[in-house]
Amino acid sequence: MALISRPMRGLFFSLFGAFTLFGTSMTIVGASLPKILGDFKWSYAAAGAVIAAGAGAYFIGSLFAGKLLKYIGAKGTTVAGLATCVIGLAFFASSPSFLVNFLLNILIGVGQGFIEPAVNWSALRMDEDGSGRAMNLMHGAFSVGAVAGPLVLGVMMAMGLSWTILFRAIAVLFAILAVALMAMPFSRLGSVDAGMEVRTAGKKVIRGSAFYLGFVCLLLYVGAEIGISNWIAEYFVRIFSAGPAFASLTVSLFWIGVVAGRFGVPALYHGNRQEIVLIAGSLLLVASMVTLCAMGFAATGSPLWAPATCTFLAGLGCSIIYPTVISLVGISCKKAQAEAISFTVAGGGAGLFAFPFLMSWISQGYGLKIGFASYALIAVLTAMACTVLARVFAKERTTA
C-alpha cells in the first residue's frame, strides 16, 4: 500500500511544508539569541522571559486547539495558526522593546500551538494502514526545519545580511502556505468528532488511560529532548574538553539522528506494530544517554567519536517517540481524536515550558555532570511511560 493515497498527496505535501516552517519557527529565536542580547542589550532574564512566554503560549494554544478543531475544522485551525504566526514573525525583532517582543512571541507561540494538533490530526487521518509512517514522515519535516533554521541564519550572517530578515522571510512563506492550504481538500479527512470518548461508572466520568498517558509521555520526552539539545554542546566543552567548533556540531549531530529516524523508520519498517517501535526507540534513548553520562563521570579521556556516537544514537532514539505517541493516542481515542491529540501535544508544551528552568537549576546547583545525569533519569522515566502506553495500546488492540 502506498504511504499516502494519491488524492491526499497534495494536502500531505502542503502540510509537510507547513510543518517544516513550523520546525524552523521553533528554533530561530533561540538561534538568534546571541544577536538579540548584543543588539537589543537585553539581560538574560529578559531573554528568558520572552522565550518562556512563547513556550507558555504554545501550551495554552495546544490545549485550546482541540476545541478549535471541533468548531472550525483542521483547515480553519491550521490557517488560523499560520496567520497568527505571520503577524508575530513579521514584526518580531523589529524593535528592541522587551514588551513588544514579549507580546509578539506570545502570538507566535499561540499560532504554533494551533498548527501542531491540526497537522497531527490530519496526518493521523491520512494513515490508512495504521502503520504510523505518515505521522513519522510528517514529524521528519519538523526536524528538517529545526536543523535548517539555524543553518540558514548562520549563512545569512556570514554574508553580512541582517539576522532579522529570516523572521520576515518565514512570515512570507507562512502566508503563502496559508493561502495554498485554503484550496486543499481537507474534507477528505472526514469530520472532527465533537464528543469526548468516555466511560461512566455511576456519577464518575472515567477517560481512557491512553488519554492521560500520552500527556505524561510527551511531558517527559520533551524534557529529555530539550535537555540534550540545549546542553550537549556545553557538556562536550566542559566534560570532554572539546573545542567550541566541534561542540557546536554535536547539536546538529543530535538533530541529524532525529531526522534519520523520522525518515528512515517509515522507509524501512512497513508493519503496524507501532507500540514495539515506540519501546525500541525509548530504550535506545535510555541506553545512549546512560552510556554518555557514564563516559562523563569516568572522564578517562575517551576519543570524542565515542560520546559523539552516543549523541547521534540519542537523537535516533528520540526520533520515533513523539510521532508514535501521537499516533497511539489518536488510534486509542478514535471518538475524540482532536481533543486527545491536543491534550497530548499540550503535555509536550508543558515540558517545553518547565524543564529548561528545572535543568538550569540542577546544573547550577550541583554541576553539569549531575545536571546531565538528570536528563538520563528523565529518559528512563520517558521509557517507562512509553512502555505503559504501549502495553495499554496492545491490550486494547487484542480486546477490540
N, C-alpha and C positions, 0 to 999 in steps of 0.2 A: 504493500500500500504506500502511495506517495506521502511524503511528510506533510504537505499541505495540498488539499484538493485544488484543482485548477480555478474554480470560481472564487476561492478565498485568497489566492496568491497576491492580487493587487492590494487587498486590505492588509494582509500579513506584512508585506514589504513596506507599506506606508507606516504601519505601527512599528516595524523594525527600525525605520529611520527615526521615528519619534523617540523610541527608547534609546537609540544611540545618542541623540542630542540630550535626552534626559540624563544619561550617564555623564555626559560632558558637563552639564549644568550642576551636577552634584560635586564635581571635583575642582572646577576652575576658581571658586572663591578661595579654597584652601591653597591652591597652587599660586594664586596671586597674592597671598598673604604677605610675603616679604616686600612687595611693591606697595601694597596698601599701607603697611606700617611705615615704610620710608616716605612715601609721597604724601600721605594724609596725616602723618605724625600722631597716629593712634597709639594708645597703650595696649599692652597685651590683654588687659581686662576688657577694653572697648572692643577689640577684635574678637575676643572670645564671646562677648555678649552678642555681637552681630551673627556669628556662626551658630551660637546656641538658639538665637531667635529663629533662624531658618530651620533648624532641626525640630524645634518645638512646633513650629507651624506645619511642618511636614507630618508630624504625628497627628495633629488635630485635623489636617486636611485628609489624611488617610482614614481616620475614623468617620468623618463626615461623608466621604466618598461613597460608602455603602448606601446611604440614603439618597445621595445624588444619583447614583446608578439606577435606583428604583424609580425616580421621578423623571429623569431626562435621558436615561439610557447610556450605553457605552460611548456612542458618538458624542452626545452632548457633554458628558463628563470629561472625555479626553480633550475635546476642543476648548472647554472652559478652562481646563488645566493649562493647556498650551497658551491660551490668550492671557491668563494671569501671569504666566512666566514671561511672556513677551513684554508686558508692562514693566515687570520688575527688572528684567535683564536689560531692557532698552535704556533704563535710567540709572541702574546700579553703578556706583563708582563715577558718576558724572559730577559729583560734588564731594568734597571731603567731609561733609556734615555727618557726624555719627548718627544722629536721629533719622536723617533722610535714608541713609543706607540700612539702618536697623529696620525701618518700616518696609523698605523695598525688598530686603531679604525675607521678611515675613511673607510678602506676596509671592516671591519665588518658591518658598517652602510650601505654601498652601497649594500652588499650582502643581508642584511635584507630587504632593500628596493626593491630588485628584488623578494625575496621569497614571501612576503605578497600578492602583487597583483596577482601573478601567482597562488598561492594557493586559494585565494578568488575567482578568475575567475573559477578555476577548481571546487571548492565546489558549486558555483552557477550553473554550467552546470550539476552537479550531482543531483540537486534539481528538480526532475521530477514533483513534485506536487505543486511547488511554495509555499511551507509552510515555507521555511527558516530554517527548522530543521537541514538540513545538514550543513548549514553555522554556526548555533549556536553551534552545536556539535564540528565543526572544531575549533571554537574560544574557546571552552572549553579546547581543547588541549593546546592552548596558555596559558590559565590561570593556568593549571596544571604545565606547565613548569615554569611559572613565580613564582609559590609558591615553586616548588621543588628545583630550583637552589640555592636560599639562604639557604634552609634547608640542602641540601647535603653539601654545603660549610661549614656550621656550624659544621656538623658531622665530616667532614674531619679534620677541625682544632682542634676539641675536641680530635681526635685520634692522633694528632701530625703530620699529613700529611701537606705537603706544599699546600698553597691555590692556587698556580699556576697550580697544577695538573688538576684541574677541567676544565680549559681552554683547555688543551691538550686533555682531555677525550672527551669534546664536539666536538672538531675538528675531532677526530677519528670517532665519531658517525655520524657527518655530512658527512664525506667522505663515510662511509658505506651506508648511505641513498642515497647519490648521485649516487652511483653505482647501488643500488637497483631500484631507480626511472628510470634509463635508460632502464630497462626491462619492465616498466609499460605501459599499453595500453592507453596512453594519446589521441591517435587518436579517441577513442570512445567518447571523449568530443566534437568533431566537430572542425571546423576551427575557428580561430580568425578573425573576420571581420575587414577588413582594413579601411573602411571609417568611418568618424565621423558622427554621426546622427545629422543632422542639418535641419533647415528650413530657407528659404531665404525670405527676404522681400525687393525687389528692389536689391540694392547692399549690403545691410547689412545682415550679417550672424547671425542668432539667434539660439543658442543652447537651448535645453530643460532645464527648470528651475531645474529639479532634478539633472542635471549635476553639477550645482553650489551649490545647497542646500546641497548635500552630503559633499562637501568640508567644508562648514561652520559648519555643524553638527559635523563632526569629529574634526575640529579645536577646537571648544568649548568643546566637550566631553572630548577630551584628556586633555585639560586644567583642567577640573574638576577632572578627574581620577588621573592625576599626582599630583595635589594639595592635594587631600585626601591621596593618598598613601605615598607621601613624608613627609607630615606634621602631620599626625594623631597621631603618637607616641609622638611627641613634644607637641602637643595640649593636650593630656591626662596628660602629666607630669606637664606642666605649668598651665593649666586651671583647671584640675580636681584633681591635686595633686596625680596622680597615680605613683606607683613605676616604675622604668625603666623596670623591667621584664614584668610587666603587660602591660605597654605601648607598648613594642615591639610586644606583641601578637596582638595588635589591627591592625597592618599592615596585619598580616596573616588573622585576622578575616575579614577584608575588602575583601581580595582576596578569602577567602572561600565563601563569599557571591557571588562574581563574578562566581566562579566555580559552585556553587549551581544553579545559574540561567541559566548558559550556558548548563548545562546538564539536569537540571530539566524542563525547559520550553519545549525543544523538546520531553521530555518523557511524559509530562502532557498535552501539547496543540498540537492537531493534525489538527487544522484548517489552513486556508491560509490567514487570515486577519492580515498580519504582521504589517500593519500600526496601528492597535489597540494595539497590543502588544508593539510597539515602544512608543506610547503615554503613556501607563500604566507604562512602565519601567522608562521613563523620569520623570513622575510625582512622582513615588516612590522615585527617587533620590532627587528631589526637597524637598519633604516632610521630608525625613530623614535628609537632610543637614540643612534645616531651623530649625528643631527641635534641632539638635545637636548644632547649633550656639546659639539658644535661651537658651539652658542649660548653655552654656559657659558664656553668658552675665549675666544670672541670678546668677550663682555661688552660689547656695544655698546648696552646699554640697550634691548633689544628689548621691545615690549609683552608683558605677561605672557600674553596669549592664545596667543602662538606656542609657547612651551615647554609651556603647559598643553595645547594640542592634541597635541603630541608625547607627552605623558604619557598622554592618553586613547588615542592610537594604539598606544602600547606595551602598554597593557592589552588592547586589541583583538587585537594580535598574539599576546600571551601566551595569550589565551583558548582557542585551539584546540590548543595544543601538548600539554598534559598529557593530556586525554582521548583525543586521537588517537594518541599514543604508546602508551597502554594498549591501545587497540583494535588497532593494527597488531601489537603483540607478541602479544596474545591470539589473533589470527587466525593468525599465523605459527606459533605453538606450540599447535596445536589439541589435541595429545595430552597436553599438560601445562599447560593454561591457568592453573590455580590457582598452581602453582609459579612460572610465568613472570610472571604479574601481580604476585604477592607480591614477587618479586625486583626487578621494575621499580619498584614503589612504594617499596621499600627504598632504591633509588637516590635518590628524592626525599627520603626521611628522612635519608639521609647528607648531602645538600646542606643540608637544614634545620638539621642539627646543626653542620656545618663552616663554611659560608660566612659566617655572622654574625661569627665570630671573625676570619676572613681579611679581610673587608671593613673591619671596625673597625681592624685593624692597618694596612692600607694607607692609610686616610683619616687615621689618627692620625699616621703617619709622613711621608706625602707630600702631605697636603692633600685637601680634599674634591673638587676638580676631578679629580685623578688617581684618587681612590677611585671616583668615579662613572664615569670612563673605563674602569676595570677592569670595571664592570658591562656596559659596551658590549662589551668584549672577550669577556666570558662569553656575551653574547648572540650574538656571532659564532660562538663555539665551539658554542653550542647549535644554531644554524642548520646548521653543518657536520655535527654528529652526526645531526640530524634528516634532513638530505638523504641521508646514507649509509643510514640506516634506511629511508627512503622508496624508495631505489633497490633495496635488498635485498628489500623487500616487493614492489615492482613486478616484479622478476626472478622471485621465487617465484610470483607470480600468472601470469606468462606461461608458466612451465615446469610448472605444476601440471596 
